[in-house]
Every structure is written in structure tokens, then in C-alpha cells.
Amino acid sequence: MELKDCVALVTGANRGIGEAFVRVLLAERGAAKVYAGSRAPAAAAQLEREFPGRCIAIGLDVTDPAGVAAAAERCGDVSLLVNNAGLFTNELLIGASDMSHARAEMEVNFFGPLAMTRAFAPVLKRNGGGCVLNVLSAAAIVALPNMGGYSPSKAAARMLSTSSRAELAPQGTHVAALIVGSVETRMAAHVQGTKEKPEDIARAGLRAAERNIDELDTDRMAVEVRASLQLDPKGLEKRLAKMLHATSISTGR
């Protein structure tokens, strides 16, 4: 799709990768308007001040059906939907005290993008087709036991991307899945090693929209994880299991 003069909606836009998408779209790619969706719209006030009239902060909780429907009604000019809002609770699947953390991750990371895509599919159709960008994770292509319900929820969102791509293709809407590695965000504060800049992830993701790329590894870590998975999937699984148990010992879990 053509990004110049497009109208976009970005969920989870108040920080991290979501905020980077807003900035790159408006400052570099010439978007006409970006709705910055966040559960706390006041957190995106700085973006409104930086881009007066072009950035509009809206209250949006992707797990609230009424709020999602209201956003689709209000933002009827959207041609690019960036499903970025995500949740990582840092709890294990079996070791957690209950399943509430896993349920919450699935609600935000899978049912959230599904609800947004369902609500905005008619909007995108009316506006010429457009594109849906689902911001996923390397955890969507390989199970990360130490991340509990996050990995299963992102894997489910990856399958959602494939299925919705097939469903929406006849109306001219492209759906892209972005496989993201380690990024300098609050969510990844626990991750060791080199981290990418959120703006670079946003730039890579927008290329996927422009070039109709179905699934894109946005950074070096994502590429390396996919390569390891192809070369030695069982070896990678064992290494990740060792990491889990090493973490469990050090934290007393």
C-alpha cells in the first residue's frame, strides 16, 4: 500500500514499538493522520503535541468489545491497522499459581488483534483494502518456556494472521505478521544482550505493508531464531529448556 497520506490506527501507541510506529508514520512516511490507541490516552499526549492535528490519541482497550466497536465507528477513515498492543506477565504456564496470567495474555495478544481485525475489516474495505500489521514475536515461531503464556498467545496470533489474510484477500486487504526479536522496550527489560531500536522495527514493519510481505523477520535476533529453528529444532528446544531451569534456580521458582 501507499503510506504517504494514509490514515493509520496503532494500538498500544503510548510507548515502545507502538509509539515508534506513530512517529515513523508521521515524521518519515508522510501519513496524513494516525490514531494513537491506548488504554490511557493521556499517555500519548506528547505525540499529539508533536504532531498537532495529525496525531489523535484515543482511549482503546483491545479486550473491551464496546471500546473496539466505538473505535471502528469513530475512526472510519483508517486504511492501515497496526495491531501492536501486547501483554507479557512474566509467569510460567504450570508454575503459576493459577491460569489468570495465561488467560490475560491470550486476551490481549490473540483475541485483541482478532477483535480489532473483525471490527476494522469493513472500514478497510470501504477505504480501498489497506493493510493489517500484526506485531508478533520470535516467540510466535519457537516456544519460549520461560515466557509462559506469551509464546502460545503469539503463536496463535501468527495463525490468525494467516487465516485472516486468506479471508480478507478478496477485498484487497493485506495482512502481515511481524516477527520481532529483542527490542529496547519496557516489556523486554528482562532480556539480556543487544536490543534493537523500536523505530527500526517500525520501519521494517512498514516495508512489509508497502511490499505485501506476508511474514517478516524485523531484526537480527528474529532472523537468528528462525535459522536455529531450521538447522536444529530439537537442539534449540533443549537449549531453551535449559534456560528455563537456570532461570528457575536463580529466582527460586
ZIURTA-V639541 format. One record per residue. N is the residue number from 0. PHI is phi in radians with two decimals (none if undefined). PSI is psi in whole degrees, -180 to 180 (* if undefined). Layout:
n | phi | psi
N | PHI | PSI
N | PHI | PSI
This chain:
n | phi | psi
0 | none | 164
1 | -1.57 | 121
2 | -1.46 | -30
3 | -1.07 | 128
4 | 1.23 | 12
5 | -1.32 | 166
6 | -2.07 | 125
7 | -2.12 | 156
8 | -2.19 | 128
9 | -2.07 | 124
10 | -1.53 | 154
11 | 1.04 | 43
12 | -1.58 | 0
13 | -1.45 | -11
14 | -2.83 | 173
15 | 1.03 | -138
16 | -1.13 | -37
17 | -1.08 | -47
18 | -1.05 | -38
19 | -1.12 | -39
20 | -1.04 | -44
21 | -1.05 | -49
22 | -1.12 | -45
23 | -1.15 | -42
24 | -1.07 | -43
25 | -1.48 | -39
26 | -1.52 | -27
27 | -2.06 | -33
28 | -1.85 | 0
29 | 1.26 | 29
30 | -1.09 | 144
31 | -1.28 | -37
32 | -2.76 | 146
33 | -2.33 | 124
34 | -1.48 | 120
35 | -1.70 | 99
36 | -1.48 | 135
37 | -2.79 | 149
38 | -1.11 | -26
39 | -2.15 | 87
40 | -1.04 | -24
41 | -1.10 | -24
42 | -1.21 | -18
43 | -1.77 | 13
44 | -1.09 | -35
45 | -1.06 | -39
46 | -1.13 | -39
47 | -1.09 | -39
48 | -1.21 | -35
49 | -1.25 | -34
50 | -2.21 | 69
51 | -1.04 | 130
52 | 1.42 | -16
53 | -1.89 | -26
54 | -1.92 | 127
55 | -2.17 | 114
56 | -1.39 | 131
57 | -2.25 | 146
58 | -1.31 | 126
59 | -2.70 | 117
60 | -1.91 | 114
61 | -1.21 | -9
62 | -1.66 | 1
63 | -1.83 | 106
64 | -0.97 | -42
65 | -1.14 | -39
66 | -1.17 | -38
67 | -1.13 | -44
68 | -1.10 | -40
69 | -1.13 | -38
70 | -1.12 | -42
71 | -1.12 | -35
72 | -1.23 | -42
73 | -1.30 | -39
74 | -1.77 | 60
75 | -1.36 | 0
76 | -1.84 | 11
77 | -1.25 | 135
78 | -2.12 | -7
79 | -2.37 | 121
80 | -1.94 | 122
81 | -1.91 | 104
82 | -1.46 | 90
83 | -1.90 | -26
84 | -0.94 | 133
85 | -2.55 | 163
86 | -2.43 | 130
87 | -2.25 | 117
88 | -1.66 | -8
89 | 1.04 | 41
90 | -2.18 | 150
91 | -1.40 | 166
92 | -1.32 | -51
93 | -1.61 | -34
94 | -1.34 | -15
95 | -1.18 | 155
96 | -1.17 | -29
97 | -2.71 | -172
98 | -1.69 | 9
99 | -1.11 | -36
100 | -1.18 | -44
101 | -1.10 | -40
102 | -1.12 | -41
103 | -1.14 | -41
104 | -1.12 | -39
105 | -1.18 | -38
106 | -1.07 | -46
107 | -1.37 | -47
108 | -1.47 | -24
109 | -2.00 | -59
110 | -1.19 | -27
111 | -1.08 | -57
112 | -1.04 | -35
113 | -1.12 | -47
114 | -1.09 | -43
115 | -1.14 | -42
116 | -1.15 | -42
117 | -1.09 | -43
118 | -1.21 | -37
119 | -1.68 | -6
120 | -0.99 | -46
121 | -1.13 | -35
122 | -1.11 | -47
123 | -1.09 | -40
124 | -1.06 | -46
125 | -1.09 | -29
126 | -1.72 | 21
127 | 1.75 | 2
128 | 2.02 | -66
129 | 1.12 | -152
130 | -2.64 | 148
131 | -2.02 | 125
132 | -1.91 | 117
133 | -1.74 | 115
134 | -1.46 | 106
135 | -1.88 | -142
136 | -2.81 | 159
137 | -1.02 | -24
138 | -1.16 | -10
139 | -1.43 | -20
140 | -1.89 | -13
141 | -2.53 | 137
142 | -1.25 | 130
143 | -1.95 | 95
144 | -0.98 | -32
145 | -1.33 | -3
146 | -1.88 | 12
147 | 0.96 | -125
148 | -1.37 | -7
149 | -1.12 | -48
150 | -1.08 | -49
151 | -1.03 | -37
152 | -1.20 | -38
153 | -1.28 | -34
154 | -1.12 | -39
155 | -1.11 | -40
156 | -1.16 | -29
157 | -1.16 | -43
158 | -1.16 | -35
159 | -1.03 | -42
160 | -1.05 | -44
161 | -1.15 | -46
162 | -1.18 | -44
163 | -1.21 | -29
164 | -1.05 | -44
165 | -1.15 | -42
166 | -1.18 | -37
167 | -1.64 | -9
168 | -0.97 | -42
169 | -1.06 | -24
170 | -1.63 | 5
171 | 1.47 | 15
172 | -1.68 | 124
173 | -1.65 | 142
174 | -2.12 | 123
175 | -2.07 | 140
176 | -1.83 | 126
177 | -1.80 | 118
178 | -1.63 | 110
179 | -1.90 | 136
180 | -1.63 | -128
181 | -1.62 | 123
182 | -2.24 | 149
183 | -1.32 | 81
184 | -2.37 | 168
185 | -1.12 | -36
186 | -1.11 | -31
187 | -1.74 | 21
188 | -1.09 | -27
189 | -1.42 | -12
190 | -1.43 | 133
191 | -1.58 | 159
192 | 1.69 | -171
193 | -1.17 | 138
194 | -2.23 | 146
195 | -1.45 | 159
196 | -1.38 | 137
197 | -0.95 | -36
198 | -1.10 | -35
199 | -1.20 | -34
200 | -1.15 | -43
201 | -1.09 | -44
202 | -1.07 | -43
203 | -1.12 | -43
204 | -1.08 | -40
205 | -1.21 | -29
206 | -1.10 | -36
207 | -1.10 | -37
208 | -1.16 | -44
209 | -1.15 | -36
210 | -1.82 | 10
211 | 0.94 | 44
212 | -1.46 | 130
213 | -1.28 | -46
214 | -2.48 | 128
215 | -2.25 | 128
216 | -1.39 | 116
217 | -1.50 | -11
218 | -2.75 | 175
219 | -1.06 | -45
220 | -1.07 | -42
221 | -1.07 | -42
222 | -1.10 | -43
223 | -1.19 | -38
224 | -1.12 | -44
225 | -1.12 | -40
226 | -1.12 | -42
227 | -1.12 | -37
228 | -1.14 | -38
229 | -1.29 | -39
230 | -1.32 | -43
231 | -2.68 | 77
232 | -1.08 | -40
233 | -1.24 | -38
234 | -1.09 | -41
235 | -1.12 | -42
236 | -1.02 | -43
237 | -1.16 | -40
238 | -1.12 | -40
239 | -1.20 | -35
240 | -1.12 | -40
241 | -1.10 | -39
242 | -1.08 | -41
243 | -1.02 | -50
244 | -1.22 | -33
245 | -1.14 | -41
246 | -1.15 | -40
247 | -1.10 | -40
248 | -1.16 | -44
249 | -1.23 | -28
250 | -1.69 | -8
251 | 1.43 | 13
252 | -1.29 | *
